[in-house]
Amino acid sequence: MELQNSPPSLAGLSPRASLGTSAAADDCASVAIESLHPTQFTVGYRETAEKRRQWRDASPNKRQALLELRKVPVVVGPNCVLYALDRHHWLCALNAEGVDAAPVHVAADLRNLDIVPFWAELE
């Protein structure tokens, strides 16, 4: 099932119907970090600083491997907004280090829900 009415970077991904089923390993795309919305509203400074250090210390090949290893699970929410389900510290670190995009995989497509039932489903 292809995402319709979605950002072009997600075209062709096949989202899963529920949060309990994750997307296939090869079912990913790279999206702008700034376009992702959090589901965790605070992140620890120390954890983010450690992730930044790991990124700075990595070689270019290792950085690519880190990106692939730490794909961000996202859910498509109301109005096709992408919400990060995990890897919040990682995303903050990448953004602070000037990285524009990160690989994601669609864990669920909940775009048909209104905002209140959407947040209830995520809890």
Salt bridges, closest charged atoms under 4 A:
GLU47 OE2 - LYS51 NZ 3.36
GLU50 OE2 - ARG53 NH2 2.48
ASP57 OD2 - ARG53 NH1 2.70
GLU68 OE1 - LYS71 NZ 3.70
GLU97 OE2 - ARG52 NE 2.61
GLU97 OE2 - ARG56 NH1 2.83
ASP109 OD2 - ARG111 NH2 2.86
